[in-house]
Amino acid sequence: MSGNLIGWSGWGKNNTATSKWQVYIWDGQNIDNLSNNDEVNGFGGVNNGWVAWYGQTARSKEIFLARRAKE
């Protein structure tokens, strides 16, 4: 994983369930070589908004993905 762990955001709610996942904040590149076109199922998704997600890629790879929120 690239970047440094800079903290965690608490708990994120899954889009399709009441399950909650701990979401870690990474300051760095996308994890697992994700691009902005990759679809993530779970909490959030991949875009240019620079926030954190937990979920799975279309390749069924579980990830902790995060980018710093824009100021």
PDB file of N, CA, C and O in Angstrom, chain B, residues numbered from 101:
ATOM      1  N   MET B 101       0.831  -1.189   0.000  1.00  0.00           N
ATOM      2  CA  MET B 101       0.000   0.000   0.000  1.00  0.00           C
ATOM      3  C   MET B 101       0.875   1.251   0.000  1.00  0.00           C
ATOM      4  O   MET B 101       1.857   1.351   0.736  1.00  0.00           O
ATOM      5  N   SER B 102       0.492   2.183  -0.834  1.00  0.00           N
ATOM      6  CA  SER B 102       1.242   3.425  -0.905  1.00  0.00           C
ATOM      7  C   SER B 102       0.719   4.421   0.117  1.00  0.00           C
ATOM      8  O   SER B 102      -0.414   4.314   0.585  1.00  0.00           O
ATOM      9  N   GLY B 103       1.540   5.370   0.450  1.00  0.00           N
ATOM     10  CA  GLY B 103       1.092   6.432   1.343  1.00  0.00           C
ATOM     11  C   GLY B 103       1.239   6.048   2.802  1.00  0.00           C
ATOM     12  O   GLY B 103       1.714   4.964   3.139  1.00  0.00           O
ATOM     13  N   ASN B 104       0.826   6.950   3.642  1.00  0.00           N
ATOM     14  CA  ASN B 104       0.939   6.764   5.082  1.00  0.00           C
ATOM     15  C   ASN B 104      -0.431   6.770   5.727  1.00  0.00           C
ATOM     16  O   ASN B 104      -1.325   7.516   5.329  1.00  0.00           O
ATOM     17  N   LEU B 105      -0.575   5.919   6.734  1.00  0.00           N
ATOM     18  CA  LEU B 105      -1.818   5.908   7.495  1.00  0.00           C
ATOM     19  C   LEU B 105      -1.848   7.149   8.375  1.00  0.00           C
ATOM     20  O   LEU B 105      -0.976   7.339   9.223  1.00  0.00           O
ATOM     21  N   ILE B 106      -2.859   7.995   8.169  1.00  0.00           N
ATOM     22  CA  ILE B 106      -2.903   9.258   8.901  1.00  0.00           C
ATOM     23  C   ILE B 106      -4.036   9.307   9.908  1.00  0.00           C
ATOM     24  O   ILE B 106      -4.283  10.347  10.519  1.00  0.00           O
ATOM     25  N   GLY B 107      -4.727   8.188  10.084  1.00  0.00           N
ATOM     26  CA  GLY B 107      -5.807   8.164  11.054  1.00  0.00           C
ATOM     27  C   GLY B 107      -6.967   7.350  10.525  1.00  0.00           C
ATOM     28  O   GLY B 107      -6.859   6.697   9.487  1.00  0.00           O
ATOM     29  N   TRP B 108      -8.073   7.391  11.238  1.00  0.00           N
ATOM     30  CA  TRP B 108      -9.243   6.685  10.741  1.00  0.00           C
ATOM     31  C   TRP B 108     -10.475   7.515  10.984  1.00  0.00           C
ATOM     32  O   TRP B 108     -10.510   8.345  11.893  1.00  0.00           O
ATOM     33  N   SER B 109     -11.500   7.290  10.162  1.00  0.00           N
ATOM     34  CA  SER B 109     -12.654   8.184  10.115  1.00  0.00           C
ATOM     35  C   SER B 109     -13.789   7.750  11.019  1.00  0.00           C
ATOM     36  O   SER B 109     -14.850   8.375  11.021  1.00  0.00           O
ATOM     37  N   GLY B 110     -13.588   6.694  11.784  1.00  0.00           N
ATOM     38  CA  GLY B 110     -14.672   6.167  12.597  1.00  0.00           C
ATOM     39  C   GLY B 110     -15.356   5.034  11.870  1.00  0.00           C
ATOM     40  O   GLY B 110     -14.707   4.068  11.470  1.00  0.00           O
ATOM     41  N   TRP B 111     -16.672   5.142  11.694  1.00  0.00           N
ATOM     42  CA  TRP B 111     -17.405   4.047  11.081  1.00  0.00           C
ATOM     43  C   TRP B 111     -18.170   4.540   9.873  1.00  0.00           C
ATOM     44  O   TRP B 111     -18.807   5.592   9.919  1.00  0.00           O
ATOM     45  N   GLY B 112     -18.109   3.776   8.782  1.00  0.00           N
ATOM     46  CA  GLY B 112     -18.860   4.118   7.587  1.00  0.00           C
ATOM     47  C   GLY B 112     -19.977   3.131   7.390  1.00  0.00           C
ATOM     48  O   GLY B 112     -19.824   1.943   7.677  1.00  0.00           O
ATOM     49  N   LYS B 113     -21.095   3.609   6.905  1.00  0.00           N
ATOM     50  CA  LYS B 113     -22.245   2.744   6.699  1.00  0.00           C
ATOM     51  C   LYS B 113     -22.221   2.160   5.294  1.00  0.00           C
ATOM     52  O   LYS B 113     -22.006   2.868   4.310  1.00  0.00           O
ATOM     53  N   ASN B 114     -22.445   0.854   5.224  1.00  0.00           N
ATOM     54  CA  ASN B 114     -22.527   0.184   3.930  1.00  0.00           C
ATOM     55  C   ASN B 114     -23.754   0.680   3.179  1.00  0.00           C
ATOM     56  O   ASN B 114     -24.793   0.942   3.784  1.00  0.00           O
ATOM     57  N   ASN B 115     -23.635   0.809   1.859  1.00  0.00           N
ATOM     58  CA  ASN B 115     -24.737   1.342   1.058  1.00  0.00           C
ATOM     59  C   ASN B 115     -25.966   0.447   1.056  1.00  0.00           C
ATOM     60  O   ASN B 115     -27.085   0.939   0.911  1.00  0.00           O
ATOM     61  N   THR B 116     -25.778  -0.860   1.215  1.00  0.00           N
ATOM     62  CA  THR B 116     -26.889  -1.785   1.017  1.00  0.00           C
ATOM     63  C   THR B 116     -27.232  -2.574   2.266  1.00  0.00           C
ATOM     64  O   THR B 116     -28.061  -3.482   2.205  1.00  0.00           O
ATOM     65  N   ALA B 117     -26.619  -2.256   3.394  1.00  0.00           N
ATOM     66  CA  ALA B 117     -26.866  -3.022   4.612  1.00  0.00           C
ATOM     67  C   ALA B 117     -26.648  -2.129   5.816  1.00  0.00           C
ATOM     68  O   ALA B 117     -26.162  -1.004   5.691  1.00  0.00           O
ATOM     69  N   THR B 118     -27.008  -2.634   6.973  1.00  0.00           N
ATOM     70  CA  THR B 118     -26.796  -1.868   8.192  1.00  0.00           C
ATOM     71  C   THR B 118     -25.425  -2.146   8.790  1.00  0.00           C
ATOM     72  O   THR B 118     -25.052  -1.552   9.801  1.00  0.00           O
ATOM     73  N   SER B 119     -24.679  -3.045   8.168  1.00  0.00           N
ATOM     74  CA  SER B 119     -23.341  -3.350   8.659  1.00  0.00           C
ATOM     75  C   SER B 119     -22.469  -2.102   8.599  1.00  0.00           C
ATOM     76  O   SER B 119     -22.608  -1.274   7.698  1.00  0.00           O
ATOM     77  N   LYS B 120     -21.575  -1.982   9.561  1.00  0.00           N
ATOM     78  CA  LYS B 120     -20.669  -0.842   9.563  1.00  0.00           C
ATOM     79  C   LYS B 120     -19.234  -1.347   9.527  1.00  0.00           C
ATOM     80  O   LYS B 120     -18.904  -2.393  10.084  1.00  0.00           O
ATOM     81  N   TRP B 121     -18.395  -0.573   8.855  1.00  0.00           N
ATOM     82  CA  TRP B 121     -17.008  -0.968   8.663  1.00  0.00           C
ATOM     83  C   TRP B 121     -16.116   0.155   9.165  1.00  0.00           C
ATOM     84  O   TRP B 121     -16.427   1.333   8.986  1.00  0.00           O
ATOM     85  N   GLN B 122     -15.016  -0.209   9.788  1.00  0.00           N
ATOM     86  CA  GLN B 122     -14.045   0.812  10.166  1.00  0.00           C
ATOM     87  C   GLN B 122     -13.319   1.258   8.899  1.00  0.00           C
ATOM     88  O   GLN B 122     -12.872   0.431   8.105  1.00  0.00           O
ATOM     89  N   VAL B 123     -13.210   2.558   8.721  1.00  0.00           N
ATOM     90  CA  VAL B 123     -12.616   3.109   7.510  1.00  0.00           C
ATOM     91  C   VAL B 123     -11.321   3.817   7.871  1.00  0.00           C
ATOM     92  O   VAL B 123     -11.306   4.740   8.686  1.00  0.00           O
ATOM     93  N   TYR B 124     -10.240   3.371   7.257  1.00  0.00           N
ATOM     94  CA  TYR B 124      -8.938   3.963   7.520  1.00  0.00           C
ATOM     95  C   TYR B 124      -8.625   5.023   6.478  1.00  0.00           C
ATOM     96  O   TYR B 124      -8.983   4.880   5.309  1.00  0.00           O
ATOM     97  N   ILE B 125      -7.959   6.082   6.902  1.00  0.00           N
ATOM     98  CA  ILE B 125      -7.604   7.179   6.010  1.00  0.00           C
ATOM     99  C   ILE B 125      -6.149   7.019   5.576  1.00  0.00           C
ATOM    100  O   ILE B 125      -5.247   6.945   6.410  1.00  0.00           O
ATOM    101  N   TRP B 126      -5.937   6.967   4.284  1.00  0.00           N
ATOM    102  CA  TRP B 126      -4.588   6.885   3.744  1.00  0.00           C
ATOM    103  C   TRP B 126      -4.270   8.159   2.993  1.00  0.00           C
ATOM    104  O   TRP B 126      -5.087   8.651   2.215  1.00  0.00           O
ATOM    105  N   ASP B 127      -3.095   8.687   3.222  1.00  0.00           N
ATOM    106  CA  ASP B 127      -2.632   9.870   2.507  1.00  0.00           C
ATOM    107  C   ASP B 127      -1.660   9.392   1.442  1.00  0.00           C
ATOM    108  O   ASP B 127      -0.479   9.188   1.721  1.00  0.00           O
ATOM    109  N   GLY B 128      -2.147   9.215   0.242  1.00  0.00           N
ATOM    110  CA  GLY B 128      -1.275   8.706  -0.802  1.00  0.00           C
ATOM    111  C   GLY B 128      -2.052   8.278  -2.018  1.00  0.00           C
ATOM    112  O   GLY B 128      -3.141   8.788  -2.284  1.00  0.00           O
ATOM    113  N   GLN B 129      -1.497   7.343  -2.754  1.00  0.00           N
ATOM    114  CA  GLN B 129      -2.083   6.896  -4.004  1.00  0.00           C
ATOM    115  C   GLN B 129      -3.245   5.951  -3.741  1.00  0.00           C
ATOM    116  O   GLN B 129      -3.434   5.465  -2.626  1.00  0.00           O
ATOM    117  N   ASN B 130      -4.022   5.699  -4.797  1.00  0.00           N
ATOM    118  CA  ASN B 130      -5.071   4.697  -4.691  1.00  0.00           C
ATOM    119  C   ASN B 130      -4.462   3.365  -4.295  1.00  0.00           C
ATOM    120  O   ASN B 130      -3.371   3.014  -4.744  1.00  0.00           O
ATOM    121  N   ILE B 131      -5.165   2.632  -3.458  1.00  0.00           N
ATOM    122  CA  ILE B 131      -4.715   1.322  -3.024  1.00  0.00           C
ATOM    123  C   ILE B 131      -5.156   0.277  -4.037  1.00  0.00           C
ATOM    124  O   ILE B 131      -6.230   0.406  -4.623  1.00  0.00           O
ATOM    125  N   ASP B 132      -4.347  -0.755  -4.254  1.00  0.00           N
ATOM    126  CA  ASP B 132      -4.668  -1.832  -5.188  1.00  0.00           C
ATOM    127  C   ASP B 132      -4.756  -1.322  -6.622  1.00  0.00           C
ATOM    128  O   ASP B 132      -5.480  -1.887  -7.443  1.00  0.00           O
ATOM    129  N   ASN B 133      -4.015  -0.245  -6.926  1.00  0.00           N
ATOM    130  CA  ASN B 133      -3.947   0.292  -8.281  1.00  0.00           C
ATOM    131  C   ASN B 133      -5.307   0.640  -8.852  1.00  0.00           C
ATOM    132  O   ASN B 133      -5.533   0.494 -10.053  1.00  0.00           O
ATOM    133  N   LEU B 134      -6.215   1.099  -8.005  1.00  0.00           N
ATOM    134  CA  LEU B 134      -7.530   1.492  -8.492  1.00  0.00           C
ATOM    135  C   LEU B 134      -7.416   2.777  -9.291  1.00  0.00           C
ATOM    136  O   LEU B 134      -6.588   3.639  -8.995  1.00  0.00           O
ATOM    137  N   SER B 135      -8.250   2.892 -10.298  1.00  0.00           N
ATOM    138  CA  SER B 135      -8.349   4.144 -11.032  1.00  0.00           C
ATOM    139  C   SER B 135      -9.699   4.769 -10.733  1.00  0.00           C
ATOM    140  O   SER B 135     -10.549   4.149 -10.094  1.00  0.00           O
ATOM    141  N   ASN B 136      -9.896   5.983 -11.188  1.00  0.00           N
ATOM    142  CA  ASN B 136     -11.155   6.666 -10.933  1.00  0.00           C
ATOM    143  C   ASN B 136     -12.312   6.027 -11.683  1.00  0.00           C
ATOM    144  O   ASN B 136     -13.466   6.387 -11.450  1.00  0.00           O
ATOM    145  N   ASN B 137     -12.035   5.097 -12.568  1.00  0.00           N
ATOM    146  CA  ASN B 137     -13.087   4.421 -13.312  1.00  0.00           C
ATOM    147  C   ASN B 137     -13.476   3.088 -12.691  1.00  0.00           C
ATOM    148  O   ASN B 137     -14.414   2.437 -13.152  1.00  0.00           O
ATOM    149  N   ASP B 138     -12.754   2.674 -11.636  1.00  0.00           N
ATOM    150  CA  ASP B 138     -13.084   1.406 -10.990  1.00  0.00           C
ATOM    151  C   ASP B 138     -14.333   1.561 -10.140  1.00  0.00           C
ATOM    152  O   ASP B 138     -14.508   2.557  -9.439  1.00  0.00           O
ATOM    153  N   GLU B 139     -15.197   0.560 -10.215  1.00  0.00           N
ATOM    154  CA  GLU B 139     -16.405   0.572  -9.397  1.00  0.00           C
ATOM    155  C   GLU B 139     -16.121  -0.138  -8.082  1.00  0.00           C
ATOM    156  O   GLU B 139     -15.529  -1.217  -8.062  1.00  0.00           O
ATOM    157  N   VAL B 140     -16.546   0.476  -6.991  1.00  0.00           N
ATOM    158  CA  VAL B 140     -16.386  -0.134  -5.679  1.00  0.00           C
ATOM    159  C   VAL B 140     -17.760  -0.340  -5.072  1.00  0.00           C
ATOM    160  O   VAL B 140     -18.557   0.594  -4.978  1.00  0.00           O
ATOM    161  N   ASN B 141     -18.033  -1.570  -4.661  1.00  0.00           N
ATOM    162  CA  ASN B 141     -19.287  -1.885  -3.990  1.00  0.00           C
ATOM    163  C   ASN B 141     -19.050  -1.869  -2.496  1.00  0.00           C
ATOM    164  O   ASN B 141     -18.142  -2.538  -2.003  1.00  0.00           O
ATOM    165  N   GLY B 142     -19.849  -1.121  -1.778  1.00  0.00           N
ATOM    166  CA  GLY B 142     -19.663  -1.018  -0.342  1.00  0.00           C
ATOM    167  C   GLY B 142     -19.881   0.409   0.094  1.00  0.00           C
ATOM    168  O   GLY B 142     -20.803   1.076  -0.375  1.00  0.00           O
ATOM    169  N   PHE B 143     -19.049   0.875   0.978  1.00  0.00           N
ATOM    170  CA  PHE B 143     -19.193   2.222   1.510  1.00  0.00           C
ATOM    171  C   PHE B 143     -18.514   3.188   0.557  1.00  0.00           C
ATOM    172  O   PHE B 143     -17.287   3.209   0.462  1.00  0.00           O
ATOM    173  N   GLY B 144     -19.308   3.995  -0.154  1.00  0.00           N
ATOM    174  CA  GLY B 144     -18.728   4.983  -1.034  1.00  0.00           C
ATOM    175  C   GLY B 144     -18.376   4.432  -2.396  1.00  0.00           C
ATOM    176  O   GLY B 144     -18.985   3.469  -2.862  1.00  0.00           O
ATOM    177  N   GLY B 145     -17.399   5.037  -3.031  1.00  0.00           N
ATOM    178  CA  GLY B 145     -16.956   4.667  -4.357  1.00  0.00           C
ATOM    179  C   GLY B 145     -15.718   5.459  -4.698  1.00  0.00           C
ATOM    180  O   GLY B 145     -15.214   6.220  -3.873  1.00  0.00           O
ATOM    181  N   VAL B 146     -15.224   5.285  -5.911  1.00  0.00           N
ATOM    182  CA  VAL B 146     -13.998   5.964  -6.314  1.00  0.00           C
ATOM    183  C   VAL B 146     -14.339   7.153  -7.202  1.00  0.00           C
ATOM    184  O   VAL B 146     -14.970   6.999  -8.248  1.00  0.00           O
ATOM    185  N   ASN B 147     -13.919   8.333  -6.779  1.00  0.00           N
ATOM    186  CA  ASN B 147     -14.047   9.507  -7.630  1.00  0.00           C
ATOM    187  C   ASN B 147     -12.966  10.498  -7.241  1.00  0.00           C
ATOM    188  O   ASN B 147     -12.010  10.134  -6.557  1.00  0.00           O
ATOM    189  N   ASN B 148     -13.100  11.722  -7.658  1.00  0.00           N
ATOM    190  CA  ASN B 148     -12.082  12.719  -7.350  1.00  0.00           C
ATOM    191  C   ASN B 148     -12.355  13.479  -6.061  1.00  0.00           C
ATOM    192  O   ASN B 148     -11.717  14.496  -5.788  1.00  0.00           O
ATOM    193  N   GLY B 149     -13.305  12.987  -5.266  1.00  0.00           N
ATOM    194  CA  GLY B 149     -13.683  13.700  -4.058  1.00  0.00           C
ATOM    195  C   GLY B 149     -12.723  13.541  -2.894  1.00  0.00           C
ATOM    196  O   GLY B 149     -12.843  14.255  -1.899  1.00  0.00           O
ATOM    197  N   TRP B 150     -11.784  12.630  -2.995  1.00  0.00           N
ATOM    198  CA  TRP B 150     -10.771  12.435  -1.967  1.00  0.00           C
ATOM    199  C   TRP B 150     -11.375  12.164  -0.595  1.00  0.00           C
ATOM    200  O   TRP B 150     -11.153  12.915   0.355  1.00  0.00           O
ATOM    201  N   VAL B 151     -12.140  11.079  -0.505  1.00  0.00           N
ATOM    202  CA  VAL B 151     -12.628  10.621   0.787  1.00  0.00           C
ATOM    203  C   VAL B 151     -12.416   9.123   0.883  1.00  0.00           C
ATOM    204  O   VAL B 151     -11.917   8.504  -0.057  1.00  0.00           O
ATOM    205  N   ALA B 152     -12.791   8.533   2.014  1.00  0.00           N
ATOM    206  CA  ALA B 152     -12.423   7.143   2.283  1.00  0.00           C
ATOM    207  C   ALA B 152     -13.562   6.184   2.013  1.00  0.00           C
ATOM    208  O   ALA B 152     -14.736   6.529   2.153  1.00  0.00           O
ATOM    209  N   TRP B 153     -13.194   4.964   1.621  1.00  0.00           N
ATOM    210  CA  TRP B 153     -14.181   3.915   1.408  1.00  0.00           C
ATOM    211  C   TRP B 153     -13.671   2.566   1.893  1.00  0.00           C
ATOM    212  O   TRP B 153     -12.469   2.309   1.945  1.00  0.00           O
ATOM    213  N   TYR B 154     -14.615   1.726   2.240  1.00  0.00           N
ATOM    214  CA  TYR B 154     -14.329   0.303   2.391  1.00  0.00           C
ATOM    215  C   TYR B 154     -15.234  -0.410   1.423  1.00  0.00           C
ATOM    216  O   TYR B 154     -16.396  -0.031   1.276  1.00  0.00           O
ATOM    217  N   GLY B 155     -14.736  -1.434   0.756  1.00  0.00           N
ATOM    218  CA  GLY B 155     -15.615  -2.162  -0.151  1.00  0.00           C
ATOM    219  C   GLY B 155     -14.864  -3.210  -0.941  1.00  0.00           C
ATOM    220  O   GLY B 155     -13.789  -3.660  -0.545  1.00  0.00           O
ATOM    221  N   GLN B 156     -15.444  -3.588  -2.059  1.00  0.00           N
ATOM    222  CA  GLN B 156     -14.831  -4.562  -2.944  1.00  0.00           C
ATOM    223  C   GLN B 156     -14.802  -4.009  -4.352  1.00  0.00           C
ATOM    224  O   GLN B 156     -15.711  -3.292  -4.772  1.00  0.00           O
ATOM    225  N   THR B 157     -13.754  -4.349  -5.074  1.00  0.00           N
ATOM    226  CA  THR B 157     -13.699  -3.972  -6.475  1.00  0.00           C
ATOM    227  C   THR B 157     -14.484  -4.986  -7.286  1.00  0.00           C
ATOM    228  O   THR B 157     -14.949  -5.995  -6.755  1.00  0.00           O
ATOM    229  N   ALA B 158     -14.628  -4.715  -8.558  1.00  0.00           N
ATOM    230  CA  ALA B 158     -15.292  -5.665  -9.444  1.00  0.00           C
ATOM    231  C   ALA B 158     -14.531  -6.982  -9.492  1.00  0.00           C
ATOM    232  O   ALA B 158     -15.085  -8.013  -9.873  1.00  0.00           O
ATOM    233  N   ARG B 159     -13.263  -6.945  -9.103  1.00  0.00           N
ATOM    234  CA  ARG B 159     -12.447  -8.161  -9.062  1.00  0.00           C
ATOM    235  C   ARG B 159     -12.587  -8.884  -7.729  1.00  0.00           C
ATOM    236  O   ARG B 159     -11.839  -9.818  -7.441  1.00  0.00           O
ATOM    237  N   SER B 160     -13.548  -8.450  -6.916  1.00  0.00           N
ATOM    238  CA  SER B 160     -13.826  -9.061  -5.612  1.00  0.00           C
ATOM    239  C   SER B 160     -12.641  -8.958  -4.662  1.00  0.00           C
ATOM    240  O   SER B 160     -12.449  -9.811  -3.795  1.00  0.00           O
ATOM    241  N   LYS B 161     -11.856  -7.911  -4.834  1.00  0.00           N
ATOM    242  CA  LYS B 161     -10.730  -7.674  -3.950  1.00  0.00           C
ATOM    243  C   LYS B 161     -11.163  -6.718  -2.855  1.00  0.00           C
ATOM    244  O   LYS B 161     -11.517  -5.573  -3.134  1.00  0.00           O
ATOM    245  N   GLU B 162     -11.139  -7.183  -1.598  1.00  0.00           N
ATOM    246  CA  GLU B 162     -11.508  -6.292  -0.506  1.00  0.00           C
ATOM    247  C   GLU B 162     -10.433  -5.228  -0.335  1.00  0.00           C
ATOM    248  O   GLU B 162      -9.239  -5.517  -0.418  1.00  0.00           O
ATOM    249  N   ILE B 163     -10.863  -4.010  -0.097  1.00  0.00           N
ATOM    250  CA  ILE B 163      -9.914  -2.909  -0.010  1.00  0.00           C
ATOM    251  C   ILE B 163     -10.262  -1.964   1.127  1.00  0.00           C
ATOM    252  O   ILE B 163     -11.419  -1.841   1.530  1.00  0.00           O
ATOM    253  N   PHE B 164      -9.252  -1.314   1.624  1.00  0.00           N
ATOM    254  CA  PHE B 164      -9.416  -0.079   2.368  1.00  0.00           C
ATOM    255  C   PHE B 164      -8.849   0.997   1.458  1.00  0.00           C
ATOM    256  O   PHE B 164      -7.643   1.034   1.211  1.00  0.00           O
ATOM    257  N   LEU B 165      -9.705   1.862   0.965  1.00  0.00           N
ATOM    258  CA  LEU B 165      -9.291   2.891   0.020  1.00  0.00           C
ATOM    259  C   LEU B 165      -9.553   4.246   0.624  1.00  0.00           C
ATOM    260  O   LEU B 165     -10.630   4.480   1.173  1.00  0.00           O
ATOM    261  N   ALA B 166      -8.603   5.137   0.537  1.00  0.00           N
ATOM    262  CA  ALA B 166      -8.872   6.467   1.058  1.00  0.00           C
ATOM    263  C   ALA B 166      -7.988   7.496   0.384  1.00  0.00           C
ATOM    264  O   ALA B 166      -6.857   7.211  -0.011  1.00  0.00           O
ATOM    265  N   ARG B 167      -8.520   8.682   0.263  1.00  0.00           N
ATOM    266  CA  ARG B 167      -7.752   9.817  -0.202  1.00  0.00           C
ATOM    267  C   ARG B 167      -8.171  11.001   0.664  1.00  0.00           C
ATOM    268  O   ARG B 167      -9.295  11.052   1.165  1.00  0.00           O
ATOM    269  N   ARG B 168      -7.277  11.927   0.827  1.00  0.00           N
ATOM    270  CA  ARG B 168      -7.560  13.064   1.702  1.00  0.00           C
ATOM    271  C   ARG B 168      -8.665  13.929   1.102  1.00  0.00           C
ATOM    272  O   ARG B 168      -8.666  14.210  -0.097  1.00  0.00           O
ATOM    273  N   ALA B 169      -9.598  14.345   1.944  1.00  0.00           N
ATOM    274  CA  ALA B 169     -10.685  15.210   1.476  1.00  0.00           C
ATOM    275  C   ALA B 169     -10.120  16.562   1.052  1.00  0.00           C
ATOM    276  O   ALA B 169      -9.198  17.086   1.678  1.00  0.00           O
ATOM    277  N   LYS B 170     -10.679  17.113  -0.004  1.00  0.00           N
ATOM    278  CA  LYS B 170     -10.231  18.422  -0.467  1.00  0.00           C
ATOM    279  C   LYS B 170     -10.644  19.490   0.529  1.00  0.00           C
ATOM    280  O   LYS B 170     -11.732  19.436   1.102  1.00  0.00           O
ATOM    281  N   GLU B 171      -9.781  20.443   0.724  1.00  0.00           N
ATOM    282  CA  GLU B 171     -10.087  21.551   1.648  1.00  0.00           C
ATOM    283  C   GLU B 171     -11.030  22.533   0.967  1.00  0.00           C
ATOM    284  O   GLU B 171     -11.414  23.537   1.566  1.00  0.00           O
TER     285      GLU B 171
END
